[in-house]
């Protein structure tokens, strides 16, 4: 374990090695290299550490669809809010869903109006809550990627083993590899290399992302979350770019294995199955979502508490979709910092703890 001083020194050394390589990559490409971090935690870490501003003259860092709250489609947000209005239903959620704006309202507003919305740090806490309140229908919001899905699956298995009949999950979980295929297939998006999501890869394994380099000829590196991890991953990407190579490398070997977490993948496969899903900014992507299997339908909130909501459009003027595709940076949205702020968010990218707009507003913005 490195001390803070050692981490800082290692980051400085990594930066010193990286900058000449960025210049070489720019000469080879005829422009600055464009790299994308796919993970929202990377987005926040890059903004907090000042990495983006340090590298601004050398390469272009873009945020991608790595924030699960942000990519949740507007209509799904409206369904979640409508479910909060069902009699006897308690919505159980992680904190960053509370203020995500739906078309007309939010969970925060509905809670102020009397809806029961409880914040939990883990799905198992919600299972315990359901056990203590058998007269309430506890619906956990399953919003996340492969990282959080195993915990939701375990909560369903636990509820079933305990004979609880008042716990269910509303699943809008999504899978990262399909959206990366959508990104890499977009002819309008020129990405020279990808920082792969370390947390997701602890579950999926490195090999799950081999297609990035094998099929799309894009360099990719699984990255950790300390500044030195991120800088070393960027260095590894630039080395591939300057050498004309495309490989999927593991820069987070202390936690990520080739095949991932077998037990986590097994419980996911037992409870969930892939399905088509709508993503904010991308539309429908085949086999990119997770639905609860019919054998566990008693724990599927979408089956138990069906709600109908109108077709929903993104908020007028909100550019979250373009930000999530890496086509623009947060500050290029016309609403950013003027109409849309953390205290009065228009889109989810300004609300989520992993949102690109929230990260830019907190750490990188200038007066607008």
C-alpha positions in Angstrom: 0.0 0.0 0.0 1.5 3.3 -1.1 1.5 6.4 1.1 -0.1 9.6 -0.2 3.3 11.1 -0.9 4.4 7.9 -2.8 1.1 8.0 -4.8 1.7 11.6 -5.7 5.3 11.0 -6.7 4.2 7.9 -8.8 1.6 10.0 -10.5 4.1 12.8 -11.4 6.4 10.2 -12.9 3.6 8.7 -14.9 2.6 12.1 -16.2 6.2 12.9 -17.2 6.4 9.7 -19.2 3.0 10.2 -20.7 3.3 13.7 -22.2 6.0 13.0 -24.8 4.1 10.0 -25.9 0.9 12.1 -26.3 2.9 14.4 -28.6 4.1 11.4 -30.6 0.5 10.1 -30.9 -0.7 13.5 -32.1 2.0 13.5 -34.8 1.0 10.0 -35.9 -2.7 10.8 -36.0 -2.4 14.4 -37.3 -4.4 15.6 -34.4 -4.6 15.1 -30.6 -5.6 11.6 -29.6 -9.2 11.2 -28.3 -9.6 8.8 -25.4 -12.8 7.8 -23.7 -13.3 6.7 -20.1 -16.4 4.4 -20.1 -16.9 4.4 -16.3 -18.6 7.2 -14.4 -16.3 6.6 -11.4 -13.4 7.3 -13.8 -15.1 10.5 -14.9 -15.4 11.8 -11.4 -11.8 10.7 -10.5 -10.4 12.4 -13.6 -12.2 15.6 -12.8 -11.4 15.5 -9.1 -7.6 14.9 -9.6 -7.3 17.5 -12.4 -6.0 15.0 -14.9 -8.2 16.4 -17.7 -6.9 19.9 -17.3 -3.3 18.7 -17.0 -3.6 16.9 -20.3 -5.8 19.4 -22.1 -3.1 20.6 -24.5 -1.9 17.0 -25.2 -4.9 14.8 -25.7 -8.7 14.9 -25.6 -10.5 13.0 -22.8 -14.2 12.3 -23.3 -16.7 10.8 -20.9 -18.9 7.9 -22.1 -22.1 6.0 -21.1 -20.6 4.8 -17.8 -23.1 6.4 -15.4 -26.1 4.0 -14.9 -28.4 6.6 -13.5 -27.6 8.9 -16.5 -28.3 6.3 -19.2 -31.7 5.3 -17.6 -34.2 6.2 -20.2 -36.7 9.0 -19.5 -39.7 6.7 -19.7 -38.2 4.3 -17.2 -37.7 7.2 -14.8 -41.4 8.1 -15.2 -42.3 4.5 -14.5 -40.3 4.5 -11.3 -42.0 7.7 -10.2 -45.4 6.3 -11.1 -44.7 3.1 -9.1 -44.0 5.3 -6.1 -47.7 6.3 -6.3 -49.0 2.8 -5.9 -50.9 2.2 -2.7 -48.8 0.5 0.0 -45.6 0.6 -2.1 -42.3 1.7 -0.5 -39.7 2.6 -3.0 -36.2 1.4 -1.9 -33.3 3.1 -3.7 -29.7 4.3 -3.6 -29.5 8.0 -2.9 -28.6 9.4 -6.3 -31.9 8.3 -7.8 -33.9 10.6 -5.5 -33.4 13.8 -7.4 -33.3 12.5 -11.0 -36.0 14.5 -12.8 -38.8 12.7 -14.6 -40.9 14.3 -17.2 -43.1 16.1 -14.6 -41.7 15.3 -11.2 -39.1 13.3 -9.2 -38.9 10.8 -6.4 -37.8 13.7 -4.1 -40.9 15.7 -5.0 -43.2 12.8 -4.6 -41.7 11.9 -1.2 -42.4 15.4 -0.1 -46.0 14.9 -1.3 -46.3 11.8 0.8 -44.9 8.9 -1.2 -42.8 6.4 0.8 -39.3 6.5 -0.5 -36.5 5.0 1.6 -32.7 5.2 0.8 -30.6 2.2 1.4 -26.9 1.5 1.0 -27.4 -2.1 -0.1 -30.3 -4.3 -1.4 -30.0 -6.6 1.6 -30.9 -3.7 3.9 -34.1 -3.4 1.9 -34.8 -7.1 2.3 -34.4 -6.7 6.1 -36.7 -3.7 5.9 -39.3 -5.8 4.1 -39.0 -8.5 6.7 -39.7 -5.9 9.5 -42.7 -4.4 7.6 -44.7 -7.3 6.1 -47.7 -5.0 5.5 -45.6 -2.9 3.0 -44.6 -3.7 -0.5 -40.9 -2.9 -0.8 -39.8 -2.3 -4.4 -36.0 -1.9 -4.9 -34.9 0.1 -7.9 -32.4 -2.0 -9.9 -30.4 0.7 -11.6 -26.8 -0.2 -12.4 -24.4 -2.2 -14.5 -22.7 -5.6 -13.9 -21.1 -4.2 -10.7 -24.4 -3.9 -8.7 -26.4 -6.7 -10.4 -25.0 -9.6 -8.3 -26.1 -7.8 -5.1 -29.7 -7.4 -6.5 -29.7 -11.0 -7.5 -28.6 -12.1 -4.0 -31.3 -10.0 -2.5 -34.0 -11.8 -4.6 -32.5 -15.1 -3.7 -32.5 -14.2 0.0 -36.1 -12.9 -0.1 -37.2 -16.2 -1.7 -35.3 -18.4 0.8 -36.9 -16.5 3.7 -40.4 -16.7 2.2 -40.8 -13.0 1.9 -43.7 -12.1 -0.4 -43.5 -8.3 -0.1 -40.1 -7.7 -1.7 -39.5 -7.1 -5.4 -37.1 -5.4 -7.8 -37.8 -3.1 -10.7 -34.9 -3.9 -13.0 -33.6 -1.4 -15.4 -30.1 -2.9 -15.1 -27.9 -2.6 -18.1 -24.8 -4.4 -19.6 -21.7 -2.5 -20.7 -20.4 -4.5 -23.6 -23.5 -4.0 -25.8 -23.4 -0.2 -25.4 -19.7 -0.2 -26.2 -20.5 -2.0 -29.5 -23.0 0.7 -30.2 -20.4 3.4 -29.5 -17.7 1.8 -31.6 -20.1 1.3 -34.5 -21.0 5.0 -34.6 -19.3 6.4 -37.7 -19.5 10.0 -36.3 -17.5 9.1 -33.2 -13.8 8.9 -33.6 -12.3 7.3 -30.4 -8.7 6.3 -30.5 -8.6 4.4 -27.2 -10.8 3.3 -24.3 -10.3 3.3 -20.6 -12.4 0.2 -19.6 -14.4 0.2 -16.3 -12.5 -1.4 -13.5 -15.5 -2.1 -11.3 -17.5 -3.8 -14.1 -14.5 -5.8 -15.1 -14.1 -7.3 -11.6 -17.4 -9.1 -12.4 -17.1 -9.7 -16.2 -13.3 -10.3 -16.4 -10.9 -8.7 -18.9 -11.7 -11.2 -21.6 -15.3 -10.0 -21.9 -13.9 -6.9 -23.6 -11.5 -8.5 -26.0 -14.0 -7.7 -28.8 -13.0 -4.0 -28.5 -9.6 -4.6 -30.0 -10.3 -7.8 -31.9 -13.4 -6.6 -33.8 -13.1 -2.8 -33.7 -9.3 -2.4 -33.7 -9.5 0.0 -30.8 -6.8 -0.1 -28.1 -8.3 -0.6 -24.6 -7.0 -0.8 -21.1 -8.9 -1.9 -17.9 -8.1 0.9 -15.4 -8.1 1.4 -11.7 -9.3 4.5 -10.0 -6.3 6.2 -8.4 -4.7 9.0 -10.4 -1.6 6.9 -11.0 -3.8 4.0 -12.2 -5.6 6.3 -14.7 -2.3 7.9 -15.9 -0.7 4.5 -16.4 -3.7 3.3 -18.4 -3.6 6.4 -20.6 0.1 5.8 -21.1 -0.6 2.2 -22.2 -3.2 3.4 -24.6 -0.8 6.0 -26.1 1.9 3.3 -26.5 -0.5 1.2 -28.6 -1.6 4.2 -30.7 1.9 5.2 -31.5 2.8 1.6 -32.3 -0.3 1.1 -34.5 -1.5 -1.7 -32.2 -4.9 -2.6 -30.8 -5.0 -4.9 -27.7 -7.2 -5.2 -24.6 -4.9 -4.9 -21.6 -5.4 -5.3 -17.9 -4.1 -2.3 -15.9 -6.0 -3.3 -12.8 -4.7 -6.8 -12.2 -4.8 -6.4 -8.4 -8.6 -6.8 -8.7 -9.5 -7.8 -12.2 -9.1 -11.4 -13.5 -9.2 -12.8 -17.0 -12.6 -14.6 -16.5 -14.0 -12.3 -13.8 -16.0 -13.4 -10.7 -17.5 -16.8 -11.4 -19.9 -16.8 -8.4 -21.2 -13.4 -9.2 -21.8 -14.3 -12.8 -23.6 -17.5 -11.7 -26.1 -15.7 -9.4 -26.7 -13.1 -12.1 -27.5 -15.8 -14.7 -29.7 -17.6 -12.2 -32.0 -14.6 -11.5 -31.6 -12.4 -14.6 -31.6 -12.9 -18.4 -30.6 -10.4 -21.1 -33.2 -8.4 -22.9 -33.4 -5.4 -25.2 -33.2 -2.1 -23.3 -33.6 1.6 -24.1 -30.6 3.8 -23.2 -30.8 7.6 -22.9 -29.0 9.0 -25.9 -28.7 5.7 -27.7 -32.3 4.3 -28.1 -32.9 0.6 -28.0 -29.9 -1.7 -27.9 -30.4 -5.4 -28.3 -29.5 -7.7 -25.4 -28.2 -4.8 -23.3 -30.6 -5.0 -20.4 -31.4 -7.5 -17.7 -34.9 -8.7 -16.9 -35.9 -11.0 -14.0 -36.4 -14.6 -15.2 -40.0 -16.0 -15.2 -39.0 -18.5 -12.5 -38.6 -15.4 -10.2 -41.6 -13.4 -11.5 -43.0 -13.1 -7.9 -40.0 -10.8 -7.2 -40.4 -8.8 -10.5 -41.9 -5.4 -9.6 -42.7 -4.8 -13.3 -45.0 -7.9 -13.2 -46.5 -7.2 -9.8 -47.0 -3.5 -10.1 -47.5 -2.7 -13.8 -47.7 1.0 -14.6 -48.5 2.8 -17.8 -46.8 6.1 -18.6 -46.9 8.1 -21.9 -44.0 8.1 -24.3 -41.4 10.5 -22.9 -39.0 12.8 -24.6 -35.7 14.1 -23.0 -36.1 17.5 -21.3 -36.1 20.3 -23.9 -32.6 21.5 -24.5 -30.9 18.8 -22.4 -27.8 17.4 -24.1 -27.3 14.4 -21.7 -27.6 12.0 -24.7 -24.8 13.7 -26.6 -22.6 13.9 -23.5 -23.1 10.2 -22.8 -22.0 9.4 -26.4 -18.8 11.5 -25.9 -19.8 13.7 -28.8 -19.7 16.9 -26.6 -18.3 17.8 -23.2 -20.7 18.9 -20.5 -19.9 22.6 -20.8 -21.1 22.6 -24.5 -24.7 21.9 -23.4 -26.6 25.2 -23.7 -28.3 24.6 -20.3 -25.2 23.8 -18.4 -24.5 26.1 -15.4 -27.3 28.4 -16.4 -30.6 26.6 -16.4 -29.2 23.2 -15.3 -27.3 23.2 -12.0 -26.9 20.7 -9.1 -29.5 22.6 -7.1 -31.9 22.7 -10.1 -31.0 19.8 -12.4 -32.7 19.4 -15.8 -31.1 16.1 -16.7 -29.6 13.1 -14.8 -26.0 13.9 -15.8 -26.1 16.8 -13.4 -27.7 14.7 -10.6 -25.8 11.5 -10.4 -22.7 11.0 -8.3 -21.0 9.7 -11.5 -22.5 12.1 -14.0 -20.2 13.9 -16.4 -22.1 17.2 -15.9 -21.9 17.0 -12.1 -18.2 16.2 -12.3 -17.5 19.1 -14.7 -19.6 21.5 -12.6 -18.0 20.6 -9.3 -14.3 20.4 -10.5 -13.7 21.8 -13.9 -16.1 24.6 -14.8 -15.3 28.2 -15.3 -17.8 31.0 -15.1 -20.5 30.6 -17.7 
